[in-house]
Amino acid sequence: LYSNMKPKQAADIIGTINEDLAVEVLAKMKKKNAAEIMNLLPSEKARVLSEKYTGYRRARGMDPAG
């Protein structure tokens, strides 16, 4: 759903939803789409989501580098 939105529109929504849900949504997107959205978020929100994303990936046994 969010992948089909314009990045600015998706960032506006992702910036307001529950952070855990936002991480799940971003994790399921193609990296390019997620990166475009993250670039449009306020820096503090992007930092928080990035930190939570790292924990999300580790908890699920995914490679944090990729």
PDB file of N, H, CA, C and O in Angstrom:
ATOM      1  N   LEU A   1       0.832  -1.194   0.000  1.00  0.00           N
ATOM      2  CA  LEU A   1       0.000   0.000   0.000  1.00  0.00           C
ATOM      3  C   LEU A   1       0.876   1.257   0.000  1.00  0.00           C
ATOM      4  O   LEU A   1       0.731   2.119  -0.867  1.00  0.00           O
ATOM      5  N   TYR A   2       1.789   1.357   0.981  1.00  0.00           N
ATOM      6  H   TYR A   2       1.907   0.657   1.685  1.00  0.00           H
ATOM      7  CA  TYR A   2       2.641   2.548   1.079  1.00  0.00           C
ATOM      8  C   TYR A   2       3.621   2.644  -0.078  1.00  0.00           C
ATOM      9  O   TYR A   2       3.997   3.741  -0.490  1.00  0.00           O
ATOM     10  N   SER A   3       4.034   1.501  -0.600  1.00  0.00           N
ATOM     11  H   SER A   3       3.729   0.609  -0.265  1.00  0.00           H
ATOM     12  CA  SER A   3       4.970   1.505  -1.729  1.00  0.00           C
ATOM     13  C   SER A   3       4.363   2.128  -2.970  1.00  0.00           C
ATOM     14  O   SER A   3       5.079   2.641  -3.830  1.00  0.00           O
ATOM     15  N   ASN A   4       3.042   2.084  -3.063  1.00  0.00           N
ATOM     16  H   ASN A   4       2.460   1.667  -2.365  1.00  0.00           H
ATOM     17  CA  ASN A   4       2.366   2.647  -4.233  1.00  0.00           C
ATOM     18  C   ASN A   4       2.073   4.133  -4.092  1.00  0.00           C
ATOM     19  O   ASN A   4       1.631   4.774  -5.045  1.00  0.00           O
ATOM     20  N   MET A   5       2.315   4.679  -2.915  1.00  0.00           N
ATOM     21  H   MET A   5       2.674   4.157  -2.140  1.00  0.00           H
ATOM     22  CA  MET A   5       2.112   6.115  -2.688  1.00  0.00           C
ATOM     23  C   MET A   5       3.344   6.889  -3.138  1.00  0.00           C
ATOM     24  O   MET A   5       4.429   6.330  -3.295  1.00  0.00           O
ATOM     25  N   LYS A   6       3.152   8.168  -3.337  1.00  0.00           N
ATOM     26  H   LYS A   6       2.270   8.623  -3.209  1.00  0.00           H
ATOM     27  CA  LYS A   6       4.304   9.037  -3.551  1.00  0.00           C
ATOM     28  C   LYS A   6       5.086   9.071  -2.238  1.00  0.00           C
ATOM     29  O   LYS A   6       4.483   9.052  -1.165  1.00  0.00           O
ATOM     30  N   PRO A   7       6.421   9.122  -2.304  1.00  0.00           N
ATOM     31  CA  PRO A   7       7.232   9.083  -1.074  1.00  0.00           C
ATOM     32  C   PRO A   7       6.833  10.127  -0.037  1.00  0.00           C
ATOM     33  O   PRO A   7       6.814   9.820   1.154  1.00  0.00           O
ATOM     34  N   LYS A   8       6.515  11.346  -0.452  1.00  0.00           N
ATOM     35  H   LYS A   8       6.531  11.595  -1.421  1.00  0.00           H
ATOM     36  CA  LYS A   8       6.135  12.399   0.493  1.00  0.00           C
ATOM     37  C   LYS A   8       4.839  12.046   1.208  1.00  0.00           C
ATOM     38  O   LYS A   8       4.715  12.246   2.417  1.00  0.00           O
ATOM     39  N   GLN A   9       3.886  11.527   0.468  1.00  0.00           N
ATOM     40  H   GLN A   9       3.986  11.365  -0.513  1.00  0.00           H
ATOM     41  CA  GLN A   9       2.602  11.136   1.049  1.00  0.00           C
ATOM     42  C   GLN A   9       2.799   9.997   2.051  1.00  0.00           C
ATOM     43  O   GLN A   9       2.223  10.027   3.138  1.00  0.00           O
ATOM     44  N   ALA A  10       3.606   8.996   1.697  1.00  0.00           N
ATOM     45  H   ALA A  10       4.074   8.971   0.813  1.00  0.00           H
ATOM     46  CA  ALA A  10       3.879   7.880   2.595  1.00  0.00           C
ATOM     47  C   ALA A  10       4.631   8.347   3.836  1.00  0.00           C
ATOM     48  O   ALA A  10       4.348   7.886   4.942  1.00  0.00           O
ATOM     49  N   ALA A  11       5.586   9.260   3.662  1.00  0.00           N
ATOM     50  H   ALA A  11       5.815   9.635   2.764  1.00  0.00           H
ATOM     51  CA  ALA A  11       6.355   9.781   4.801  1.00  0.00           C
ATOM     52  C   ALA A  11       5.455  10.536   5.766  1.00  0.00           C
ATOM     53  O   ALA A  11       5.622  10.440   6.982  1.00  0.00           O
ATOM     54  N   ASP A  12       4.514  11.277   5.234  1.00  0.00           N
ATOM     55  H   ASP A  12       4.378  11.355   4.246  1.00  0.00           H
ATOM     56  CA  ASP A  12       3.583  12.014   6.095  1.00  0.00           C
ATOM     57  C   ASP A  12       2.782  11.059   6.981  1.00  0.00           C
ATOM     58  O   ASP A  12       2.535  11.350   8.152  1.00  0.00           O
ATOM     59  N   ILE A  13       2.385   9.935   6.424  1.00  0.00           N
ATOM     60  H   ILE A  13       2.586   9.699   5.473  1.00  0.00           H
ATOM     61  CA  ILE A  13       1.608   8.967   7.202  1.00  0.00           C
ATOM     62  C   ILE A  13       2.517   8.182   8.145  1.00  0.00           C
ATOM     63  O   ILE A  13       2.209   8.046   9.329  1.00  0.00           O
ATOM     64  N   ILE A  14       3.613   7.673   7.639  1.00  0.00           N
ATOM     65  H   ILE A  14       3.863   7.783   6.677  1.00  0.00           H
ATOM     66  CA  ILE A  14       4.521   6.869   8.463  1.00  0.00           C
ATOM     67  C   ILE A  14       5.075   7.678   9.624  1.00  0.00           C
ATOM     68  O   ILE A  14       5.350   7.134  10.694  1.00  0.00           O
ATOM     69  N   GLY A  15       5.237   8.967   9.414  1.00  0.00           N
ATOM     70  H   GLY A  15       5.013   9.408   8.545  1.00  0.00           H
ATOM     71  CA  GLY A  15       5.722   9.830  10.484  1.00  0.00           C
ATOM     72  C   GLY A  15       4.746   9.992  11.639  1.00  0.00           C
ATOM     73  O   GLY A  15       5.121  10.470  12.710  1.00  0.00           O
ATOM     74  N   THR A  16       3.491   9.596  11.426  1.00  0.00           N
ATOM     75  H   THR A  16       3.186   9.208  10.556  1.00  0.00           H
ATOM     76  CA  THR A  16       2.482   9.787  12.468  1.00  0.00           C
ATOM     77  C   THR A  16       1.969   8.488  13.087  1.00  0.00           C
ATOM     78  O   THR A  16       1.332   8.524  14.140  1.00  0.00           O
ATOM     79  N   ILE A  17       2.231   7.346  12.459  1.00  0.00           N
ATOM     80  H   ILE A  17       2.748   7.317  11.604  1.00  0.00           H
ATOM     81  CA  ILE A  17       1.709   6.086  13.007  1.00  0.00           C
ATOM     82  C   ILE A  17       2.627   5.551  14.097  1.00  0.00           C
ATOM     83  O   ILE A  17       3.741   6.039  14.283  1.00  0.00           O
ATOM     84  N   ASN A  18       2.150   4.554  14.804  1.00  0.00           N
ATOM     85  H   ASN A  18       1.245   4.158  14.653  1.00  0.00           H
ATOM     86  CA  ASN A  18       2.924   3.879  15.838  1.00  0.00           C
ATOM     87  C   ASN A  18       4.288   3.483  15.282  1.00  0.00           C
ATOM     88  O   ASN A  18       4.383   2.946  14.178  1.00  0.00           O
ATOM     89  N   GLU A  19       5.347   3.751  16.052  1.00  0.00           N
ATOM     90  H   GLU A  19       5.270   4.187  16.948  1.00  0.00           H
ATOM     91  CA  GLU A  19       6.706   3.520  15.563  1.00  0.00           C
ATOM     92  C   GLU A  19       6.979   2.056  15.245  1.00  0.00           C
ATOM     93  O   GLU A  19       7.660   1.760  14.263  1.00  0.00           O
ATOM     94  N   ASP A  20       6.464   1.138  16.053  1.00  0.00           N
ATOM     95  H   ASP A  20       5.911   1.379  16.851  1.00  0.00           H
ATOM     96  CA  ASP A  20       6.669  -0.285  15.779  1.00  0.00           C
ATOM     97  C   ASP A  20       5.989  -0.687  14.467  1.00  0.00           C
ATOM     98  O   ASP A  20       6.544  -1.460  13.687  1.00  0.00           O
ATOM     99  N   LEU A  21       4.802  -0.165  14.233  1.00  0.00           N
ATOM    100  H   LEU A  21       4.351   0.464  14.867  1.00  0.00           H
ATOM    101  CA  LEU A  21       4.106  -0.432  12.986  1.00  0.00           C
ATOM    102  C   LEU A  21       4.867   0.181  11.808  1.00  0.00           C
ATOM    103  O   LEU A  21       4.990  -0.438  10.751  1.00  0.00           O
ATOM    104  N   ALA A  22       5.370   1.389  11.997  1.00  0.00           N
ATOM    105  H   ALA A  22       5.271   1.892  12.855  1.00  0.00           H
ATOM    106  CA  ALA A  22       6.145   2.049  10.940  1.00  0.00           C
ATOM    107  C   ALA A  22       7.359   1.211  10.556  1.00  0.00           C
ATOM    108  O   ALA A  22       7.670   1.071   9.373  1.00  0.00           O
ATOM    109  N   VAL A  23       8.043   0.654  11.551  1.00  0.00           N
ATOM    110  H   VAL A  23       7.791   0.767  12.511  1.00  0.00           H
ATOM    111  CA  VAL A  23       9.217  -0.187  11.284  1.00  0.00           C
ATOM    112  C   VAL A  23       8.800  -1.427  10.495  1.00  0.00           C
ATOM    113  O   VAL A  23       9.484  -1.816   9.548  1.00  0.00           O
ATOM    114  N   GLU A  24       7.696  -2.042  10.873  1.00  0.00           N
ATOM    115  H   GLU A  24       7.141  -1.726  11.642  1.00  0.00           H
ATOM    116  CA  GLU A  24       7.221  -3.231  10.150  1.00  0.00           C
ATOM    117  C   GLU A  24       6.893  -2.890   8.695  1.00  0.00           C
ATOM    118  O   GLU A  24       7.228  -3.642   7.780  1.00  0.00           O
ATOM    119  N   VAL A  25       6.239  -1.754   8.497  1.00  0.00           N
ATOM    120  H   VAL A  25       5.967  -1.142   9.240  1.00  0.00           H
ATOM    121  CA  VAL A  25       5.885  -1.332   7.142  1.00  0.00           C
ATOM    122  C   VAL A  25       7.146  -1.093   6.322  1.00  0.00           C
ATOM    123  O   VAL A  25       7.256  -1.588   5.200  1.00  0.00           O
ATOM    124  N   LEU A  26       8.099  -0.340   6.867  1.00  0.00           N
ATOM    125  H   LEU A  26       8.009   0.062   7.779  1.00  0.00           H
ATOM    126  CA  LEU A  26       9.331  -0.039   6.141  1.00  0.00           C
ATOM    127  C   LEU A  26      10.132  -1.297   5.857  1.00  0.00           C
ATOM    128  O   LEU A  26      10.744  -1.412   4.795  1.00  0.00           O
ATOM    129  N   ALA A  27      10.139  -2.243   6.787  1.00  0.00           N
ATOM    130  H   ALA A  27       9.642  -2.150   7.650  1.00  0.00           H
ATOM    131  CA  ALA A  27      10.908  -3.482   6.621  1.00  0.00           C
ATOM    132  C   ALA A  27      10.374  -4.332   5.476  1.00  0.00           C
ATOM    133  O   ALA A  27      11.118  -5.116   4.888  1.00  0.00           O
ATOM    134  N   LYS A  28       9.107  -4.187   5.158  1.00  0.00           N
ATOM    135  H   LYS A  28       8.502  -3.550   5.636  1.00  0.00           H
ATOM    136  CA  LYS A  28       8.505  -4.996   4.098  1.00  0.00           C
ATOM    137  C   LYS A  28       8.601  -4.343   2.720  1.00  0.00           C
ATOM    138  O   LYS A  28       8.219  -4.935   1.711  1.00  0.00           O
ATOM    139  N   MET A  29       9.113  -3.123   2.694  1.00  0.00           N
ATOM    140  H   MET A  29       9.423  -2.641   3.514  1.00  0.00           H
ATOM    141  CA  MET A  29       9.250  -2.403   1.423  1.00  0.00           C
ATOM    142  C   MET A  29      10.582  -2.718   0.757  1.00  0.00           C
ATOM    143  O   MET A  29      11.512  -3.217   1.389  1.00  0.00           O
ATOM    144  N   LYS A  30      10.647  -2.417  -0.518  1.00  0.00           N
ATOM    145  H   LYS A  30       9.891  -2.011  -1.032  1.00  0.00           H
ATOM    146  CA  LYS A  30      11.938  -2.454  -1.202  1.00  0.00           C
ATOM    147  C   LYS A  30      12.817  -1.391  -0.552  1.00  0.00           C
ATOM    148  O   LYS A  30      12.333  -0.335  -0.143  1.00  0.00           O
ATOM    149  N   LYS A  31      14.094  -1.677  -0.464  1.00  0.00           N
ATOM    150  H   LYS A  31      14.487  -2.535  -0.797  1.00  0.00           H
ATOM    151  CA  LYS A  31      15.023  -0.766   0.216  1.00  0.00           C
ATOM    152  C   LYS A  31      14.998   0.635  -0.379  1.00  0.00           C
ATOM    153  O   LYS A  31      15.059   1.622   0.354  1.00  0.00           O
ATOM    154  N   LYS A  32      14.911   0.728  -1.695  1.00  0.00           N
ATOM    155  H   LYS A  32      14.862  -0.074  -2.291  1.00  0.00           H
ATOM    156  CA  LYS A  32      14.909   2.038  -2.352  1.00  0.00           C
ATOM    157  C   LYS A  32      13.699   2.861  -1.922  1.00  0.00           C
ATOM    158  O   LYS A  32      13.830   4.049  -1.626  1.00  0.00           O
ATOM    159  N   ASN A  33      12.528   2.241  -1.887  1.00  0.00           N
ATOM    160  H   ASN A  33      12.421   1.276  -2.128  1.00  0.00           H
ATOM    161  CA  ASN A  33      11.314   2.952  -1.482  1.00  0.00           C
ATOM    162  C   ASN A  33      11.393   3.374  -0.022  1.00  0.00           C
ATOM    163  O   ASN A  33      11.049   4.505   0.322  1.00  0.00           O
ATOM    164  N   ALA A  34      11.849   2.464   0.837  1.00  0.00           N
ATOM    165  H   ALA A  34      12.129   1.545   0.558  1.00  0.00           H
ATOM    166  CA  ALA A  34      11.970   2.783   2.259  1.00  0.00           C
ATOM    167  C   ALA A  34      12.966   3.919   2.469  1.00  0.00           C
ATOM    168  O   ALA A  34      12.732   4.801   3.295  1.00  0.00           O
ATOM    169  N   ALA A  35      14.065   3.907   1.737  1.00  0.00           N
ATOM    170  H   ALA A  35      14.255   3.191   1.066  1.00  0.00           H
ATOM    171  CA  ALA A  35      15.077   4.960   1.871  1.00  0.00           C
ATOM    172  C   ALA A  35      14.522   6.316   1.446  1.00  0.00           C
ATOM    173  O   ALA A  35      14.795   7.328   2.091  1.00  0.00           O
ATOM    174  N   GLU A  36      13.748   6.342   0.371  1.00  0.00           N
ATOM    175  H   GLU A  36      13.526   5.520  -0.153  1.00  0.00           H
ATOM    176  CA  GLU A  36      13.153   7.606  -0.082  1.00  0.00           C
ATOM    177  C   GLU A  36      12.221   8.180   0.992  1.00  0.00           C
ATOM    178  O   GLU A  36      12.206   9.385   1.240  1.00  0.00           O
ATOM    179  N   ILE A  37      11.457   7.304   1.613  1.00  0.00           N
ATOM    180  H   ILE A  37      11.469   6.324   1.412  1.00  0.00           H
ATOM    181  CA  ILE A  37      10.535   7.741   2.663  1.00  0.00           C
ATOM    182  C   ILE A  37      11.309   8.224   3.879  1.00  0.00           C
ATOM    183  O   ILE A  37      11.003   9.282   4.430  1.00  0.00           O
ATOM    184  N   MET A  38      12.309   7.460   4.301  1.00  0.00           N
ATOM    185  H   MET A  38      12.558   6.601   3.853  1.00  0.00           H
ATOM    186  CA  MET A  38      13.114   7.848   5.468  1.00  0.00           C
ATOM    187  C   MET A  38      13.773   9.204   5.250  1.00  0.00           C
ATOM    188  O   MET A  38      13.882   9.996   6.186  1.00  0.00           O
ATOM    189  N   ASN A  39      14.211   9.477   4.033  1.00  0.00           N
ATOM    190  H   ASN A  39      14.122   8.833   3.273  1.00  0.00           H
ATOM    191  CA  ASN A  39      14.848  10.764   3.723  1.00  0.00           C
ATOM    192  C   ASN A  39      13.892  11.940   3.870  1.00  0.00           C
ATOM    193  O   ASN A  39      14.329  13.075   4.060  1.00  0.00           O
ATOM    194  N   LEU A  40      12.609  11.681   3.784  1.00  0.00           N
ATOM    195  H   LEU A  40      12.254  10.759   3.629  1.00  0.00           H
ATOM    196  CA  LEU A  40      11.617  12.753   3.885  1.00  0.00           C
ATOM    197  C   LEU A  40      11.074  12.951   5.301  1.00  0.00           C
ATOM    198  O   LEU A  40      10.356  13.915   5.565  1.00  0.00           O
ATOM    199  N   LEU A  41      11.417  12.044   6.202  1.00  0.00           N
ATOM    200  H   LEU A  41      12.001  11.261   5.987  1.00  0.00           H
ATOM    201  CA  LEU A  41      10.977  12.176   7.593  1.00  0.00           C
ATOM    202  C   LEU A  41      11.852  13.181   8.329  1.00  0.00           C
ATOM    203  O   LEU A  41      13.006  13.384   7.952  1.00  0.00           O
ATOM    204  N   PRO A  42      11.325  13.810   9.365  1.00  0.00           N
ATOM    205  CA  PRO A  42      12.176  14.661  10.212  1.00  0.00           C
ATOM    206  C   PRO A  42      13.335  13.819  10.750  1.00  0.00           C
ATOM    207  O   PRO A  42      13.168  12.630  11.020  1.00  0.00           O
ATOM    208  N   SER A  43      14.494  14.429  10.901  1.00  0.00           N
ATOM    209  H   SER A  43      14.630  15.395  10.681  1.00  0.00           H
ATOM    210  CA  SER A  43      15.696  13.670  11.263  1.00  0.00           C
ATOM    211  C   SER A  43      15.545  12.895  12.566  1.00  0.00           C
ATOM    212  O   SER A  43      16.041  11.772  12.667  1.00  0.00           O
ATOM    213  N   GLU A  44      14.881  13.457  13.553  1.00  0.00           N
ATOM    214  H   GLU A  44      14.478  14.369  13.471  1.00  0.00           H
ATOM    215  CA  GLU A  44      14.705  12.753  14.830  1.00  0.00           C
ATOM    216  C   GLU A  44      13.827  11.507  14.654  1.00  0.00           C
ATOM    217  O   GLU A  44      14.115  10.455  15.226  1.00  0.00           O
ATOM    218  N   LYS A  45      12.769  11.627  13.872  1.00  0.00           N
ATOM    219  H   LYS A  45      12.535  12.481  13.408  1.00  0.00           H
ATOM    220  CA  LYS A  45      11.879  10.487  13.622  1.00  0.00           C
ATOM    221  C   LYS A  45      12.626   9.409  12.836  1.00  0.00           C
ATOM    222  O   LYS A  45      12.492   8.222  13.131  1.00  0.00           O
ATOM    223  N   ALA A  46      13.400   9.811  11.854  1.00  0.00           N
ATOM    224  H   ALA A  46      13.509  10.776  11.615  1.00  0.00           H
ATOM    225  CA  ALA A  46      14.182   8.849  11.068  1.00  0.00           C
ATOM    226  C   ALA A  46      15.196   8.131  11.952  1.00  0.00           C
ATOM    227  O   ALA A  46      15.430   6.934  11.784  1.00  0.00           O
ATOM    228  N   ARG A  47      15.800   8.859  12.897  1.00  0.00           N
ATOM    229  H   ARG A  47      15.610   9.831  13.034  1.00  0.00           H
ATOM    230  CA  ARG A  47      16.771   8.252  13.811  1.00  0.00           C
ATOM    231  C   ARG A  47      16.100   7.191  14.670  1.00  0.00           C
ATOM    232  O   ARG A  47      16.607   6.077  14.800  1.00  0.00           O
ATOM    233  N   VAL A  48      14.967   7.535  15.251  1.00  0.00           N
ATOM    234  H   VAL A  48      14.555   8.440  15.145  1.00  0.00           H
ATOM    235  CA  VAL A  48      14.244   6.597  16.117  1.00  0.00           C
ATOM    236  C   VAL A  48      13.829   5.353  15.329  1.00  0.00           C
ATOM    237  O   VAL A  48      14.010   4.229  15.797  1.00  0.00           O
ATOM    238  N   LEU A  49      13.277   5.555  14.144  1.00  0.00           N
ATOM    239  H   LEU A  49      13.130   6.468  13.764  1.00  0.00           H
ATOM    240  CA  LEU A  49      12.849   4.414  13.341  1.00  0.00           C
ATOM    241  C   LEU A  49      14.044   3.563  12.904  1.00  0.00           C
ATOM    242  O   LEU A  49      13.945   2.337  12.847  1.00  0.00           O
ATOM    243  N   SER A  50      15.158   4.203  12.601  1.00  0.00           N
ATOM    244  H   SER A  50      15.239   5.199  12.648  1.00  0.00           H
ATOM    245  CA  SER A  50      16.368   3.458  12.234  1.00  0.00           C
ATOM    246  C   SER A  50      16.859   2.594  13.384  1.00  0.00           C
ATOM    247  O   SER A  50      17.238   1.440  13.184  1.00  0.00           O
ATOM    248  N   GLU A  51      16.850   3.151  14.579  1.00  0.00           N
ATOM    249  H   GLU A  51      16.541   4.088  14.741  1.00  0.00           H
ATOM    250  CA  GLU A  51      17.283   2.382  15.748  1.00  0.00           C
ATOM    251  C   GLU A  51      16.330   1.215  16.011  1.00  0.00           C
ATOM    252  O   GLU A  51      16.775   0.108  16.313  1.00  0.00           O
ATOM    253  N   LYS A  52      15.042   1.456  15.899  1.00  0.00           N
ATOM    254  H   LYS A  52      14.681   2.356  15.653  1.00  0.00           H
ATOM    255  CA  LYS A  52      14.072   0.381  16.102  1.00  0.00           C
ATOM    256  C   LYS A  52      14.191  -0.664  14.999  1.00  0.00           C
ATOM    257  O   LYS A  52      14.033  -1.857  15.258  1.00  0.00           O
ATOM    258  N   TYR A  53      14.464  -0.236  13.788  1.00  0.00           N
ATOM    259  H   TYR A  53      14.593   0.733  13.577  1.00  0.00           H
ATOM    260  CA  TYR A  53      14.613  -1.151  12.656  1.00  0.00           C
ATOM    261  C   TYR A  53      15.795  -2.095  12.875  1.00  0.00           C
ATOM    262  O   TYR A  53      15.716  -3.283  12.563  1.00  0.00           O
ATOM    263  N   THR A  54      16.871  -1.565  13.407  1.00  0.00           N
ATOM    264  H   THR A  54      16.935  -0.600  13.661  1.00  0.00           H
ATOM    265  CA  THR A  54      18.037  -2.396  13.695  1.00  0.00           C
ATOM    266  C   THR A  54      17.669  -3.482  14.695  1.00  0.00           C
ATOM    267  O   THR A  54      18.044  -4.639  14.508  1.00  0.00           O
ATOM    268  N   GLY A  55      16.950  -3.138  15.741  1.00  0.00           N
ATOM    269  H   GLY A  55      16.645  -2.197  15.893  1.00  0.00           H
ATOM    270  CA  GLY A  55      16.493  -4.118  16.706  1.00  0.00           C
ATOM    271  C   GLY A  55      15.505  -5.099  16.099  1.00  0.00           C
ATOM    272  O   GLY A  55      15.522  -6.284  16.433  1.00  0.00           O
ATOM    273  N   TYR A  56      14.652  -4.624  15.221  1.00  0.00           N
ATOM    274  H   TYR A  56      14.638  -3.661  14.950  1.00  0.00           H
ATOM    275  CA  TYR A  56      13.669  -5.463  14.534  1.00  0.00           C
ATOM    276  C   TYR A  56      14.378  -6.537  13.722  1.00  0.00           C
ATOM    277  O   TYR A  56      14.009  -7.710  13.777  1.00  0.00           O
ATOM    278  N   ARG A  57      15.375  -6.140  12.983  1.00  0.00           N
ATOM    279  H   ARG A  57      15.674  -5.187  12.939  1.00  0.00           H
ATOM    280  CA  ARG A  57      16.114  -7.080  12.136  1.00  0.00           C
ATOM    281  C   ARG A  57      16.870  -8.091  12.982  1.00  0.00           C
ATOM    282  O   ARG A  57      16.878  -9.279  12.659  1.00  0.00           O
ATOM    283  N   ARG A  58      17.500  -7.649  14.048  1.00  0.00           N
ATOM    284  H   ARG A  58      17.494  -6.684  14.311  1.00  0.00           H
ATOM    285  CA  ARG A  58      18.237  -8.573  14.916  1.00  0.00           C
ATOM    286  C   ARG A  58      17.296  -9.573  15.579  1.00  0.00           C
ATOM    287  O   ARG A  58      17.620 -10.756  15.688  1.00  0.00           O
ATOM    288  N   ALA A  59      16.139  -9.103  16.017  1.00  0.00           N
ATOM    289  H   ALA A  59      15.876  -8.142  15.928  1.00  0.00           H
ATOM    290  CA  ALA A  59      15.178  -9.974  16.700  1.00  0.00           C
ATOM    291  C   ALA A  59      14.645 -11.056  15.767  1.00  0.00           C
ATOM    292  O   ALA A  59      14.250 -12.129  16.223  1.00  0.00           O
ATOM    293  N   ARG A  60      14.633 -10.787  14.502  1.00  0.00           N
ATOM    294  H   ARG A  60      14.954  -9.916  14.132  1.00  0.00           H
ATOM    295  CA  ARG A  60      14.113 -11.757  13.531  1.00  0.00           C
ATOM    296  C   ARG A  60      15.221 -12.510  12.824  1.00  0.00           C
ATOM    297  O   ARG A  60      14.962 -13.256  11.880  1.00  0.00           O
ATOM    298  N   GLY A  61      16.461 -12.322  13.273  1.00  0.00           N
ATOM    299  H   GLY A  61      16.672 -11.716  14.040  1.00  0.00           H
ATOM    300  CA  GLY A  61      17.581 -13.059  12.709  1.00  0.00           C
ATOM    301  C   GLY A  61      17.976 -12.647  11.321  1.00  0.00           C
ATOM    302  O   GLY A  61      18.584 -13.429  10.590  1.00  0.00           O
ATOM    303  N   MET A  62      17.642 -11.427  10.938  1.00  0.00           N
ATOM    304  H   MET A  62      17.149 -10.791  11.531  1.00  0.00           H
ATOM    305  CA  MET A  62      18.002 -10.924   9.610  1.00  0.00           C
ATOM    306  C   MET A  62      19.375 -10.273   9.667  1.00  0.00           C
ATOM    307  O   MET A  62      19.840  -9.869  10.734  1.00  0.00           O
ATOM    308  N   ASP A  63      20.008 -10.176   8.528  1.00  0.00           N
ATOM    309  H   ASP A  63      19.630 -10.504   7.662  1.00  0.00           H
ATOM    310  CA  ASP A  63      21.316  -9.545   8.426  1.00  0.00           C
ATOM    311  C   ASP A  63      21.168  -8.031   8.580  1.00  0.00           C
ATOM    312  O   ASP A  63      20.553  -7.395   7.723  1.00  0.00           O
ATOM    313  N   PRO A  64      21.715  -7.430   9.651  1.00  0.00           N
ATOM    314  CA  PRO A  64      21.555  -5.980   9.854  1.00  0.00           C
ATOM    315  C   PRO A  64      22.285  -5.139   8.813  1.00  0.00           C
ATOM    316  O   PRO A  64      22.023  -3.942   8.702  1.00  0.00           O
ATOM    317  N   ALA A  65      23.196  -5.739   8.047  1.00  0.00           N
ATOM    318  H   ALA A  65      23.409  -6.712   8.137  1.00  0.00           H
ATOM    319  CA  ALA A  65      23.946  -4.959   7.069  1.00  0.00           C
ATOM    320  C   ALA A  65      23.177  -4.770   5.779  1.00  0.00           C
ATOM    321  O   ALA A  65      23.536  -3.915   4.969  1.00  0.00           O
ATOM    322  N   GLY A  66      22.153  -5.530   5.574  1.00  0.00           N
ATOM    323  H   GLY A  66      21.861  -6.224   6.232  1.00  0.00           H
ATOM    324  CA  GLY A  66      21.609  -5.492   4.268  1.00  0.00           C
ATOM    325  C   GLY A  66      20.276  -5.175   3.963  1.00  0.00           C
ATOM    326  O   GLY A  66      19.896  -5.169   2.792  1.00  0.00           O
TER     327      GLY A  66
END
